[in-house]
Amino acid sequence: MARRHQITAAVVAVGLLWAASFVLSVARVNSVNRSPGWVTAAATDDDYPTLAGIWREIDADATGLVIGDRLIQFGDSSLTGVGAAEFQYLALMEADRSNREARVVIERAGTRQELVVPVRSQPIYWPFLIASPILFLVAIVLLLRGPPTSGVRFLAASLLAGALQVSTFYPGLPALTIASWCVLSAAGLLWTPLTILAFLHLPDEARLSSRWHLVWPWLFAIRGPLTMSSTIGIPLDVEFASRWAGPSTLALIAVIIVIFTRNYRRSSLAGRRQLRWVAFGVYAATVPALIAWAAIALNVELKIVYFSVLIAASMAIFPVTVMAAILLDDFLDIDRLIGAAATLNLVAAVAAVVGFVLLPRAGAALGQTIGLGEAPGQALVAVGAALAIAPTWRRLRPKIDKVFFAERHMVELGMGELVSSLSQATDPQALLSQVADDLERLFRPRVLAIYLRDGEDFRMLAARGAAIPPALSCRSPISDLLDGGPVRVQAWLAQSGDQLEAADRAALDTLEAHILVPVARGGHGQALLAMGEKQSGDVYTPTDLALLSAVGANLATELERFGREQVLEEARTMHAALKRYVPGAIAAQIEKGADLEPGERDVTVLFVDIRGYTQYSEGRGASEIFSTVNEYTGMVSDQVSKAGGAVVEFNGDGMMVVFGAPVALEHKEKAAISCALAIVGEMPELDLEPGVTLQVGVGVATGAAFVGNIRAVDRDIWSAIGNTTNLAARLQSMTRELSASVVVDAETWSKGRHQHLPFAQHRGVRVRGRSEPRDLWSLPLGPSV
């Protein structure tokens, strides 16, 4: 919390500084003056500075100055003993007072003479003042809405430094001139190292976190003085700064390319998508600048205002694409943007070659052949080339996508094959299985379910994933989704969450659906497709949603082909295989007449699973496996009962336990940890074959959950659903990553800790599905199997 307050205070301070700089810059934008050149400092206190160079944008002939002139006086200011920085300051003050021209006394070849030197520059800075607030606002949005990672903080700090650099142009009053130089110096020193640090830490999963990687980027702080000296003349020699500004820029580009390549190779698909957004931003920001510099290199007449507009556009584009990478990576399909840009570049390059090299010759030859002359022939060739661009682009685009984005290309191809093959299904069961299998193969979601509207409930038709999703109520706002297009669940919950019943919200939390796709035809919805997070961690792009929408529409058509009653009959047959036993603790409460109405309760949830169960089962008969599972479930149930918990779900070798419901338990956290330890300790005592010892992984989490009678499939069950349940299940799966037998969350540990046990703390652990890092505690594994 203290660190957050420090960050907030720093942002407020920088924000006030930027606002002051921006307002002063706007006030001075049309009257920015500067000295005619830079000088070599006076050798002694009695000597005078020597003119070392004249700024490129100033007409040297108009000034009458010659490099090597000794400068005796500038306006009313004597230059005796003046250094390079002091000369710039005095020259700016005099330029501001005289506005258009200043009187300069020089000494050339031993003779003193007086010159009238023009000092007012053109108003070229207003485009930069457009880019500055964009840089600043994006930085603030990232700090307020972005994930609290080091990469995002470094990136926001880099953008803030950039915003200050391009808005600090307010020489005039002495104090403001000095303040301007100080702000420029500080921002220049910070910008490059912060930019490198941001690249080192993006995405968070691939960050380089050693202390050395926090130090060496500051070697590039020299770029600040180099840049400032090449434009203002201080603090370094201008010739030196101009000589090394280019190499330092090339070194910076090389370093960023190396970092980017390394992080890209180490990132997941979601992280790579972020980096592609960043790369696209660099590309889009570079194009305007390259156009400007190319125009200058080719001696194309380019007004300085247009040059400034192009450079300012470069600075404004990059932060917007970076914000998309961090916050809006599912807003547009970045792969399509890159594919379109790459295709456009290739077509443009070919068109340029044709236009400058082949077109004149081909046009002249055509004109002579048809007898119309050279100019009409060239016009005809140009029209033909223009007409060929569009079809060439359309044909080239899929080929480029296939090369650079093979995975996305395969998804689009597979979805097309899925849609075309739906009509071949001979019964509803085969149709639904085909859809579920193909979607699971192409997108690899953690959970997938198809629901059919049946009276007051959505009845599950097909499911893939570790958990059986509960039924959803047709009376909730969820039913409204059937009349629209695909919906991102988190965005929809932010808008409609208040209208959801607690049971429906908890059901969606347990289902962990990321998107909901209506299975509808002609605006009439009859079913719903729910898909969870991709196992790769990648996002569902707009292209994915469009493809899924097409599948939903075609699936609706095929379901109508079989008839609603036949589909429901298939669903009821499948549901018969999904019935569960009522847990003993719940049955006891029912016998007592206890109230099991659903509601939100604070509970501790425990998940336990046999480690290596699949490997143990290989080569063993069904009766032997059944006997082992009976021994295991009996032991776990006995320990849960002793600790005051309730076993509410069996799933093969996995079990879910709740402490604090249906019966309130005062020290539920401590009871859950004690139960976990007892289960781990009892596993070696199970009556198994000689030489075989099984281990378990236990995850425990505490928090709010929706508990009670919940409508699921074709009956009411008693369970606990919601985020706390999901967290406990994920902590159980993390026992393998942490080489632990028990993993508990911070809340459970703080209230139920066992000081005498060797639990190890893990700070800032990333838990799948959670945006904030969490502190966890783990008990190391015992002896191996």
VOGU-3710 file (C-alpha; in Angstrom, 3 decimals, decimal comma):
1> marrhqitaa> 0,000/0,000/0,000  2,833/2,388/0,841  4,420/1,729/-2,545  1,112/2,484/-4,295  0,919/5,805/-2,428  4,479/6,616/-3,500  3,633/5,869/-7,139  0,491/8,006/-6,892  2,438/10,909/-5,405  5,098/10,641/-8,133
11> vvavgllwaa> 2,441/10,584/-10,877  0,703/13,633/-9,395  4,014/15,527/-9,239  4,956/14,644/-12,819  1,413/15,437/-13,951  1,557/18,927/-12,449  4,979/19,496/-14,016  3,716/18,337/-17,416  0,581/20,484/-17,187  2,658/23,577/-16,387
21> sfvlsvarvn> 5,085/22,827/-19,224  2,272/22,184/-21,673  0,405/25,419/-20,826  3,590/27,497/-21,082  4,501/25,804/-24,365  1,082/26,555/-25,850  1,480/30,201/-24,851  4,916/30,409/-26,513  4,342/28,193/-29,532  4,187/31,011/-32,092
31> svnrspgwvt> 7,107/33,013/-30,712  9,928/30,567/-30,107  13,320/32,231/-30,591  16,799/30,786/-30,507  20,426/31,791/-30,816  22,016/31,867/-34,304  24,500/29,097/-33,450  26,767/27,625/-30,810  30,174/28,658/-29,526  33,428/27,423/-28,094
41> aaatdddypt> 33,849/28,784/-24,575  36,239/31,654/-23,865  39,686/30,391/-22,921  40,068/32,857/-20,010  37,892/35,241/-18,057  39,205/38,102/-20,213  38,727/36,297/-23,520  35,658/35,893/-25,743  33,815/32,837/-27,098  34,329/31,721/-30,686
51> lagiwreida> 31,492/30,844/-33,064  31,721/27,066/-33,636  28,683/26,520/-35,845  25,400/27,904/-37,176  22,124/26,039/-36,790  21,069/24,244/-39,948  17,639/25,864/-40,204  19,148/29,374/-40,007  20,372/31,016/-43,221  24,083/31,598/-42,573
61> datglvigdr> 24,360/34,192/-45,342  21,535/36,224/-43,803  23,348/36,425/-40,464  26,667/37,604/-41,893  28,406/35,361/-39,357  31,362/33,125/-40,213  32,510/30,159/-38,199  35,600/31,248/-36,252  34,295/34,749/-35,474  34,991/35,914/-31,929
71> liqfgdsslt> 31,732/37,128/-30,372  32,284/40,304/-28,360  28,753/41,373/-27,595  25,259/40,040/-28,204  22,634/42,779/-27,917  23,316/44,642/-24,683  25,196/41,733/-23,108  28,989/41,592/-23,027  30,363/38,123/-23,772  33,627/38,443/-21,832
81> gvgaaefqyl> 34,567/35,091/-20,298  31,267/33,498/-21,417  30,982/29,714/-21,839  28,795/27,659/-24,200  25,785/27,330/-21,867  25,904/30,940/-20,714  26,045/32,115/-24,336  22,910/30,165/-25,185  21,134/31,662/-22,197  22,185/35,271/-22,984
91> almeadrsnr> 21,392/34,821/-26,676  17,908/33,504/-25,903  17,194/36,371/-23,533  18,300/38,936/-26,112  16,425/37,145/-28,900  13,259/37,218/-26,824  13,635/40,951/-26,120  14,458/41,945/-29,709  11,921/39,467/-31,131  13,094/39,562/-34,777
101> earvvierag> 16,771/40,582/-34,872  19,661/41,330/-32,551  22,796/43,468/-32,708  25,981/41,388/-32,556  29,556/42,689/-32,239  32,134/40,311/-33,650  35,901/40,292/-34,196  37,132/38,849/-37,488  40,782/38,937/-38,615  41,583/41,381/-35,787
111> trqelvvpvr> 38,827/43,808/-36,841  35,641/44,390/-34,886  32,380/44,990/-36,673  28,718/45,173/-35,813  26,107/42,909/-37,460  22,325/42,743/-37,300  21,427/39,067/-36,987  17,887/37,628/-37,512  16,969/35,574/-34,456  13,314/34,622/-34,713
121> sqpiywpfli> 12,680/31,043/-35,822  9,591/29,687/-37,524  6,651/28,373/-35,437  7,362/24,673/-35,930  6,467/23,119/-32,583  2,654/23,009/-32,525  2,446/19,446/-33,973  4,520/18,206/-31,053  2,018/19,768/-28,677  -0,613/17,495/-30,197
131> aspilflvai> 1,505/14,399/-29,544  2,408/15,418/-25,986  -1,065/15,052/-24,373  -1,535/11,708/-26,144  1,687/10,417/-24,586  0,667/11,762/-21,190  -2,926/10,449/-21,227  -1,899/6,962/-22,375  0,665/6,826/-19,542  -1,993/7,755/-16,970
141> vlllrgppts> -4,483/5,207/-18,378  -1,837/2,471/-18,181  -1,068/3,338/-14,561  -4,737/3,463/-13,544  -6,196/0,624/-15,614  -3,250/-1,554/-16,570  -2,000/-4,579/-14,612  0,353/-3,629/-11,759  3,441/-5,138/-13,367  6,917/-3,681/-13,582
151> gvrflaasll> 6,740/-3,617/-17,388  3,604/-1,463/-17,386  5,106/0,908/-14,803  8,346/1,318/-16,776  6,344/1,844/-19,965  4,142/4,498/-18,346  7,210/6,258/-16,938  8,829/6,219/-20,392  5,724/7,792/-21,952  5,637/10,464/-19,238
161> agalqvstfy> 9,270/11,321/-19,934  8,480/11,509/-23,643  5,488/13,783/-22,996  7,737/16,167/-21,071  10,389/16,132/-23,786  8,037/17,195/-26,561  6,175/19,849/-24,558  9,048/21,754/-22,959  9,553/24,777/-25,239  9,133/27,933/-23,216
171> pglpaltias> 12,282/30,065/-23,224  11,600/33,657/-22,310  11,920/34,831/-18,758  15,247/33,843/-17,143  13,674/31,504/-14,612  11,523/29,811/-17,254  14,476/29,332/-19,588  16,518/27,611/-16,898  13,472/25,547/-15,870  12,985/24,524/-19,502
181> wcvlsaagll> 16,559/23,287/-19,780  16,341/21,425/-16,473  13,126/19,624/-17,460  14,535/18,776/-20,891  17,734/17,423/-19,328  15,879/15,256/-16,792  13,388/13,925/-19,334  16,152/13,240/-21,846  18,233/11,335/-19,307  15,244/9,180/-18,267
191> wtpltilafl> 13,505/8,424/-21,537  15,891/5,952/-23,203  16,731/3,836/-20,091  13,040/3,647/-19,141  12,147/2,566/-22,666  14,735/-0,229/-22,572  13,499/-1,309/-19,128  9,946/-1,422/-20,445  10,997/-3,718/-23,285  12,944/-5,893/-20,826
201> hlpdearlss> 9,788/-6,411/-18,744  7,176/-6,897/-21,483  5,342/-9,170/-21,351  5,495/-9,924/-17,654  5,899/-13,676/-18,177  9,164/-13,181/-20,124  10,676/-10,331/-18,124  14,384/-10,223/-17,311  14,384/-9,574/-13,592  18,028/-9,820/-12,470
211> rwhlvwpwlf> 19,547/-6,754/-10,831  22,060/-6,348/-13,664  19,188/-5,851/-16,094  17,957/-2,982/-13,940  21,377/-1,273/-14,152  22,873/-1,538/-17,640  20,008/0,306/-19,471  21,105/3,484/-17,675  24,265/3,486/-19,789  22,004/4,759/-22,561
221> airgpltmss> 21,136/7,847/-20,514  23,922/9,544/-22,513  21,434/9,829/-25,388  19,666/12,576/-23,431  22,635/14,993/-23,415  23,500/14,011/-26,995  20,013/14,881/-28,243  19,800/18,084/-26,223  23,247/19,236/-27,313  22,502/18,669/-30,993
231> tigipldvef> 19,441/20,957/-30,768  20,313/23,512/-28,078  24,090/23,476/-27,922  24,491/22,384/-24,313  25,782/20,611/-22,273  28,078/18,794/-24,752  29,926/20,045/-27,808  27,513/20,121/-30,748  29,957/18,484/-33,155  30,567/15,674/-30,685
241> asrwagpstl> 26,832/15,269/-30,051  25,990/15,251/-33,756  28,731/12,705/-34,444  27,515/10,228/-31,804  23,755/10,780/-31,930  23,401/8,478/-34,952  25,493/5,561/-33,615  23,751/5,749/-30,233  20,386/5,544/-31,976  21,503/2,513/-33,999
251> aliaviivif> 22,787/0,862/-30,807  19,425/1,509/-29,122  17,546/-0,042/-32,052  19,823/-3,096/-32,023  19,375/-3,602/-28,273  15,587/-3,342/-28,516  15,493/-5,818/-31,420  17,552/-8,337/-29,413  15,342/-7,912/-26,321  12,169/-8,125/-28,376
261> trnyrrssla> 13,296/-11,313/-30,133  14,330/-12,948/-26,883  11,073/-12,089/-25,098  8,982/-13,148/-28,085  10,566/-16,600/-28,095  9,965/-17,028/-24,348  6,357/-15,778/-24,324  3,056/-17,601/-24,506  0,627/-16,941/-27,361  -1,041/-14,182/-25,344
271> grrqlrwvaf> 2,325/-12,571/-24,615  3,327/-12,825/-28,261  0,092/-11,118/-29,258  1,018/-8,224/-26,971  4,468/-8,015/-28,530  2,979/-8,066/-32,025  0,895/-5,037/-31,046  4,089/-3,324/-29,892  5,898/-4,278/-33,114  2,980/-2,987/-35,182
281> gvyaatvpal> 3,097/0,261/-33,206  6,811/0,646/-33,920  6,173/-0,034/-37,606  3,210/2,375/-37,841  5,146/5,060/-35,941  8,245/4,616/-38,075  6,551/5,018/-41,447  5,738/8,770/-41,119  9,249/9,509/-39,852  10,825/7,517/-42,691
291> iawaaialnv> 8,699/9,412/-45,210  9,930/12,704/-43,769  13,597/11,711/-43,731  13,364/10,115/-47,184  11,915/13,344/-48,560  14,855/15,250/-47,133  17,374/12,711/-48,469  15,843/12,951/-51,943  15,869/16,755/-51,779  12,074/16,853/-52,007
301> elkivyfsvl> 10,716/20,247/-51,012  9,073/19,590/-47,638  7,959/22,488/-45,513  9,180/22,348/-41,935  5,593/22,333/-40,620  4,776/19,218/-42,660  7,979/17,612/-41,428  6,938/18,341/-37,845  3,478/16,892/-38,469  4,974/13,620/-39,717
311> iaasmaifpv> 7,374/13,326/-36,780  4,619/14,205/-34,292  2,375/11,556/-35,866  5,132/9,008/-35,274  5,280/9,921/-31,611  1,485/9,771/-31,186  0,851/6,418/-32,929  3,112/4,254/-30,786  1,536/4,917/-27,347  -1,937/4,205/-28,739
321> tvmaailldd> -0,896/0,790/-30,054  0,918/0,065/-26,791  -2,288/0,813/-24,881  -4,075/-1,631/-27,180  -1,404/-4,249/-26,404  -1,852/-3,880/-22,643  -5,577/-3,150/-22,291  -7,357/-3,796/-25,600  -5,540/-6,728/-27,180  -8,884/-8,335/-28,116
331> fldidrliga> -10,337/-5,152/-29,639  -8,878/-5,782/-33,090  -7,176/-8,768/-34,663  -3,536/-7,687/-34,680  -2,580/-10,621/-36,933  -4,948/-9,335/-39,603  -3,560/-5,820/-39,224  0,003/-7,048/-39,626  -0,972/-9,294/-42,541  -2,739/-6,427/-44,283
341> aatlnlvaav> 0,198/-4,084/-43,652  2,750/-6,625/-44,917  0,702/-7,288/-48,042  0,217/-3,576/-48,636  3,941/-2,944/-48,269  4,801/-5,683/-50,735  2,253/-4,481/-53,276  3,395/-0,870/-52,787  7,042/-1,853/-53,320  6,187/-3,689/-56,544
351> aavvgfvllp> 4,007/-0,758/-57,646  6,875/1,641/-56,978  9,250/-0,418/-59,108  6,670/-0,647/-61,855  5,856/3,044/-61,617  9,405/4,378/-61,682  11,178/1,769/-63,819  8,854/-0,274/-66,020  5,885/2,012/-66,562  7,691/4,721/-68,598
361> ragaalgqti> 9,276/2,169/-70,937  6,139/0,027/-71,256  4,008/3,116/-71,837  6,291/4,445/-74,509  6,368/1,060/-76,254  2,573/0,743/-76,093  2,091/4,279/-77,423  4,303/3,590/-80,405  2,580/0,274/-81,084  -0,958/1,672/-81,157
371> glgeapgqal> 0,099/4,980/-82,679  -1,198/7,252/-79,886  2,110/8,589/-78,708  4,153/8,140/-75,525  1,930/10,040/-73,005  -1,351/8,191/-73,812  0,498/4,901/-73,772  1,888/5,607/-70,307  -1,594/6,619/-69,117  -3,053/3,308/-70,331
381> vavgaalaia> -0,307/1,300/-68,634  -0,829/3,247/-65,387  -4,583/2,531/-65,427  -3,927/-1,161/-66,041  -1,434/-1,308/-63,173  -3,896/0,416/-60,827  -6,664/-2,033/-61,736  -4,321/-4,958/-61,026  -3,450/-3,802/-57,492  -6,733/-4,800/-55,786
391> ptwrrlrpki> -6,957/-8,397/-57,104  -3,231/-8,855/-56,482  -3,679/-7,743/-52,870  -6,620/-10,122/-52,331  -4,741/-13,112/-53,734  -1,474/-12,343/-51,977  -2,990/-11,734/-48,540  -3,918/-15,407/-47,719  -0,476/-16,585/-48,811  1,252/-14,126/-46,476
401> dkvffaerhm> -1,078/-15,104/-43,627  -0,284/-18,781/-44,217  3,443/-18,110/-43,928  3,492/-15,707/-40,968  0,351/-16,740/-39,055  0,078/-20,453/-39,704  -1,930/-21,191/-36,537  -4,593/-18,607/-37,310  -4,703/-19,793/-40,911  -5,325/-23,366/-39,719
411> velgmgelvs> -8,124/-22,196/-37,405  -9,873/-20,364/-40,231  -9,442/-23,365/-42,520  -10,681/-25,790/-39,854  -13,709/-23,654/-39,014  -14,637/-23,506/-42,684  -14,450/-27,302/-42,897  -16,533/-27,619/-39,702  -19,332/-25,402/-41,053  -19,447/-27,271/-44,370
421> slsqatdpqa> -19,545/-30,718/-42,681  -22,373/-30,062/-40,209  -25,009/-31,133/-42,707  -23,488/-34,641/-42,835  -24,391/-35,459/-39,192  -26,994/-38,252/-38,967  -28,325/-37,548/-35,458  -28,162/-34,790/-32,792  -25,605/-36,678/-30,696  -23,188/-36,979/-33,622
431> llsqvaddle> -23,762/-33,326/-34,556  -23,063/-32,003/-31,063  -20,064/-34,286/-30,550  -18,570/-33,142/-33,844  -19,010/-29,459/-32,969  -17,603/-29,910/-29,465  -14,652/-32,026/-30,653  -13,692/-29,675/-33,492  -13,966/-26,524/-31,376  -11,898/-28,176/-28,652
441> rlfrprvlai> -9,268/-29,185/-31,226  -9,081/-25,802/-32,923  -9,307/-23,440/-29,925  -8,336/-25,753/-27,012  -10,607/-24,049/-24,450  -10,367/-25,194/-20,852  -14,154/-25,555/-20,707  -16,713/-25,889/-23,494  -20,476/-26,370/-23,118  -23,538/-26,211/-25,357
451> ylrdgedfrm> -26,892/-25,396/-23,741  -30,438/-25,738/-25,107  -33,359/-23,660/-23,911  -35,795/-26,030/-22,156  -38,575/-24,355/-20,246  -37,099/-22,256/-17,451  -33,588/-23,613/-17,773  -30,760/-23,939/-20,245  -30,206/-27,696/-20,432  -26,684/-28,862/-21,216
461> laargaaipp> -26,347/-30,746/-24,497  -22,581/-31,273/-24,669  -19,582/-30,468/-22,490  -15,812/-30,656/-22,599  -13,521/-29,895/-19,680  -12,722/-30,976/-16,158  -15,986/-29,820/-14,561  -19,634/-30,463/-15,434  -21,165/-26,999/-15,851  -24,359/-26,294/-13,905
471> alscrspisd> -27,618/-25,364/-15,581  -28,427/-21,709/-16,249  -31,758/-20,023/-15,681  -33,703/-18,761/-18,712  -35,251/-16,102/-16,464  -31,910/-14,337/-16,040  -30,446/-11,714/-18,424  -28,412/-14,570/-19,926  -31,434/-15,464/-22,078  -31,251/-12,016/-23,702
481> lldggpvrvq> -27,939/-13,011/-25,260  -29,694/-15,421/-27,602  -30,939/-12,529/-29,721  -27,528/-10,936/-30,319  -24,007/-11,812/-31,375  -21,055/-13,314/-29,481  -20,424/-11,742/-26,074  -17,258/-11,398/-24,024  -18,381/-12,474/-20,565  -16,273/-10,086/-18,491
491> awlaqsgdql> -17,377/-7,038/-20,476  -20,988/-8,206/-20,345  -20,850/-8,794/-16,580  -19,492/-5,268/-16,104  -22,643/-3,936/-17,796  -25,299/-6,450/-16,709  -23,813/-7,968/-13,577  -26,201/-6,146/-11,229  -29,184/-7,785/-12,941  -27,849/-11,318/-12,464
501> eaadraaldt> -29,007/-13,487/-9,617  -26,258/-14,646/-7,311  -26,681/-18,239/-8,496  -26,274/-17,282/-12,163  -23,203/-15,159/-11,473  -21,647/-17,958/-9,441  -22,528/-20,463/-12,186  -20,719/-18,330/-14,773  -17,754/-18,002/-12,419  -17,594/-21,763/-12,008
511> leahilvpva> -18,053/-22,387/-15,712  -15,240/-19,866/-16,346  -16,734/-18,956/-19,698  -14,817/-16,235/-21,530  -17,281/-15,964/-24,407  -20,944/-16,856/-24,973  -22,105/-17,449/-28,549  -25,825/-17,652/-29,377  -26,937/-20,613/-31,475  -29,579/-18,683/-33,386
521> rgghgqalla> -31,208/-18,525/-36,810  -33,169/-15,571/-38,135  -32,848/-13,707/-34,835  -34,518/-16,581/-32,949  -32,171/-18,085/-30,384  -32,583/-21,654/-29,200  -29,228/-22,600/-27,702  -26,044/-21,136/-26,246  -22,362/-22,016/-26,737  -20,030/-21,237/-23,823
531> mgekqsgdvy> -16,249/-21,412/-24,170  -13,662/-20,878/-21,467  -10,152/-19,500/-21,581  -7,854/-20,962/-24,211  -5,273/-23,308/-22,730  -2,632/-21,330/-24,606  -3,647/-18,175/-22,712  -4,341/-16,408/-26,014  -7,359/-14,136/-26,456  -10,442/-14,660/-28,582
541> tptdlallsa> -9,937/-12,236/-31,442  -12,727/-10,534/-33,405  -11,934/-13,002/-36,199  -12,484/-15,911/-33,780  -15,829/-14,460/-32,713  -16,931/-14,033/-36,333  -16,049/-17,670/-37,077  -17,843/-18,904/-33,944  -20,887/-16,824/-34,839  -21,018/-18,573/-38,214
551> vganlatele> -20,791/-21,962/-36,484  -23,623/-20,954/-34,131  -25,878/-19,950/-37,015  -25,198/-23,169/-38,936  -25,609/-25,309/-35,817  -29,027/-23,728/-35,231  -30,044/-24,665/-38,771  -28,915/-28,273/-38,316  -30,669/-28,627/-34,937  -33,905/-27,527/-36,584
561> rfgreqvlee> -33,382/-30,290/-39,141  -33,681/-32,936/-36,423  -36,543/-31,330/-34,539  -36,606/-30,004/-31,003  -38,090/-33,111/-29,355  -35,458/-35,410/-30,801  -32,701/-33,084/-29,581  -34,208/-32,930/-26,071  -34,531/-36,706/-25,955  -30,843/-37,056/-26,776
571> artmhaalkr> -30,021/-34,542/-24,046  -32,083/-36,384/-21,439  -30,364/-39,650/-22,305  -26,972/-38,012/-21,806  -28,041/-36,420/-18,525  -28,884/-39,800/-17,044  -25,162/-40,575/-17,036  -24,313/-37,379/-15,138  -26,224/-37,939/-11,877  -24,311/-37,519/-8,646
581> yvpgaiaaqi> -24,787/-38,922/-5,178  -25,925/-36,563/-2,435  -22,936/-36,148/-0,070  -23,376/-37,690/3,375  -22,998/-34,416/5,269  -25,766/-32,888/3,171  -28,016/-35,916/3,602  -27,621/-35,590/7,369  -28,693/-31,971/7,235  -31,722/-32,874/5,115
591> ekgadlepge> -32,730/-35,516/7,677  -32,569/-32,825/10,387  -34,756/-30,523/8,319  -31,970/-27,936/7,941  -32,403/-25,015/5,572  -30,234/-25,574/2,500  -31,460/-22,590/0,521  -28,731/-21,084/-1,656  -26,842/-17,974/-0,642  -23,405/-16,409/-0,441
601> rdvtvlfvdi> -21,305/-17,616/2,482  -17,717/-17,215/3,605  -16,213/-20,691/3,369  -12,925/-22,527/3,079  -12,742/-24,895/0,091  -10,323/-27,829/-0,166  -9,510/-29,804/-3,310  -7,541/-33,046/-3,115  -6,273/-35,163/-5,985  -4,055/-38,255/-6,211
611> rgytqysegr> -0,675/-37,392/-7,697  0,270/-39,711/-10,567  -3,124/-41,419/-10,591  -3,124/-41,951/-14,370  0,320/-43,557/-14,279  -0,720/-45,749/-11,343  -3,846/-46,924/-13,202  -1,937/-48,083/-16,291  -1,580/-51,861/-16,383  -3,941/-52,452/-13,422
621> gaseifstvn> -7,340/-54,071/-13,533  -10,597/-52,238/-12,865  -11,214/-54,071/-9,567  -7,758/-53,148/-8,221  -8,214/-49,499/-9,180  -11,719/-49,475/-7,676  -10,365/-50,897/-4,424  -7,629/-48,232/-4,269  -10,087/-45,399/-4,907  -12,423/-46,806/-2,226
631> eytgmvsdqv> -9,562/-46,887/0,295  -8,583/-43,329/-0,637  -12,090/-41,810/-0,632  -12,946/-43,575/2,607  -9,828/-42,184/4,310  -10,428/-38,654/2,977  -14,095/-38,716/3,990  -13,164/-39,884/7,481  -10,606/-37,094/7,954  -13,032/-34,489/6,574
641> skaggavvef> -15,724/-35,656/8,974  -13,334/-35,424/11,950  -12,371/-31,867/10,920  -15,994/-30,732/10,590  -16,077/-30,342/6,797  -18,408/-31,670/4,112  -17,428/-33,652/1,024  -19,617/-32,207/-1,715  -18,141/-33,605/-4,917  -16,380/-36,740/-6,152
651> ngdgmmvvfg> -14,650/-36,693/-9,528  -12,658/-39,859/-10,132  -9,603/-39,514/-7,883  -10,445/-35,885/-7,022  -12,643/-34,649/-4,181  -14,005/-31,239/-3,191  -14,557/-30,363/0,470  -16,236/-27,338/2,060  -15,611/-26,034/5,594  -18,100/-23,525/7,022
661> apvalehkek> -21,165/-24,824/5,151  -23,765/-26,266/5,412  -22,812/-26,107/9,107  -21,044/-22,959/10,338  -17,520/-23,630/11,622  -15,763/-21,081/13,811  -12,167/-21,920/12,858  -12,781/-23,265/9,364  -9,352/-22,211/8,026  -7,453/-24,039/10,737
671> aaiscalaiv> -9,733/-27,063/10,363  -9,086/-27,155/6,616  -5,297/-27,021/7,030  -5,413/-29,700/9,722  -7,545/-31,867/7,441  -5,098/-31,368/4,556  -2,173/-32,386/6,744  -4,036/-35,428/8,017  -4,849/-36,559/4,457  -1,207/-36,162/3,390
681> gempeldlep> -0,057/-38,052/6,484  -2,527/-40,907/6,040  -1,787/-41,582/2,363  1,294/-43,764/3,072  -0,864/-45,876/5,455  -3,384/-46,941/2,813  -3,641/-50,697/2,357  -2,113/-50,934/-1,126  0,154/-53,488/-2,752  3,627/-53,831/-1,191
691> gvtlqvgvgv> 6,142/-51,196/-2,296  3,485/-48,773/-3,591  2,838/-45,442/-1,853  0,636/-42,767/-3,397  0,844/-39,048/-2,752  -1,772/-36,345/-3,008  -1,895/-32,650/-3,894  -4,155/-30,450/-1,767  -5,242/-26,871/-2,517  -7,035/-24,719/0,053
701> atgaafvgni> -8,615/-21,277/-0,397  -10,910/-19,085/1,701  -13,448/-16,521/0,559  -17,016/-15,901/-0,543  -18,821/-18,647/-2,454  -22,378/-19,315/-3,510  -23,492/-22,399/-1,544  -26,734/-24,334/-1,283  -29,210/-26,031/-3,579  -28,290/-25,245/-7,170
711> ravdrdiwsa> -30,177/-26,269/-10,284  -27,860/-28,462/-12,392  -28,892/-30,533/-15,385  -32,082/-32,351/-14,294  -32,081/-32,048/-10,499  -31,004/-29,915/-7,570  -27,576/-30,505/-6,087  -25,877/-28,955/-3,075  -22,533/-27,424/-3,896  -20,288/-24,396/-3,568
721> ignttnlaar> -19,477/-22,455/-6,717  -17,686/-19,228/-7,585  -14,207/-17,708/-7,551  -13,130/-19,246/-4,236  -13,887/-22,745/-5,558  -11,915/-22,033/-8,716  -8,968/-20,692/-6,728  -8,817/-23,804/-4,512  -8,861/-26,043/-7,597  -6,049/-24,057/-9,187
731> lqsmtrelsa> -3,953/-24,152/-6,013  -4,361/-27,926/-6,031  -3,034/-28,075/-9,604  -0,144/-25,759/-8,608  1,158/-28,325/-6,097  2,972/-29,889/-9,060  4,602/-26,600/-10,093  5,689/-25,809/-6,527  6,729/-29,413/-5,705  4,380/-29,304/-2,734
741> svvvdaetws> 1,828/-31,578/-1,128  -0,318/-28,672/0,197  -0,745/-25,121/-1,157  -2,916/-22,559/0,678  -3,795/-18,947/-0,078  -2,933/-15,918/2,065  -6,332/-15,602/3,778  -6,397/-19,254/4,812  -2,821/-19,055/6,105  -3,340/-15,833/8,075
751> kgrhqhlpfa> -6,256/-17,344/10,036  -5,260/-20,995/10,227  -1,465/-21,098/10,194  0,469/-23,882/11,902  3,673/-22,276/13,168  5,421/-25,579/13,846  5,146/-26,849/10,271  7,752/-26,116/7,550  5,451/-24,182/5,201  7,347/-22,104/2,648
761> qhrgvrvrgr> 6,147/-18,693/1,517  5,971/-17,803/-2,186  5,569/-14,074/-2,838  3,836/-12,622/-5,891  2,927/-15,928/-7,569  0,934/-15,717/-10,796  -2,209/-17,864/-10,549  -3,972/-18,640/-13,818  -7,108/-16,573/-14,240  -6,088/-14,015/-11,606
771> seprdlwslp> -4,822/-10,573/-12,631  -3,154/-9,821/-9,290  -0,125/-11,825/-8,069  -0,784/-13,709/-4,836  1,230/-14,766/-1,826  0,978/-18,527/-1,278  2,241/-20,968/1,343  3,227/-24,539/0,535  4,186/-27,691/2,382  7,000/-29,510/0,495
781> lgpsv> 6,478/-33,035/-0,781  7,213/-35,999/1,391  9,103/-39,099/0,211  8,615/-39,945/-3,464  6,532/-42,875/-4,669
//
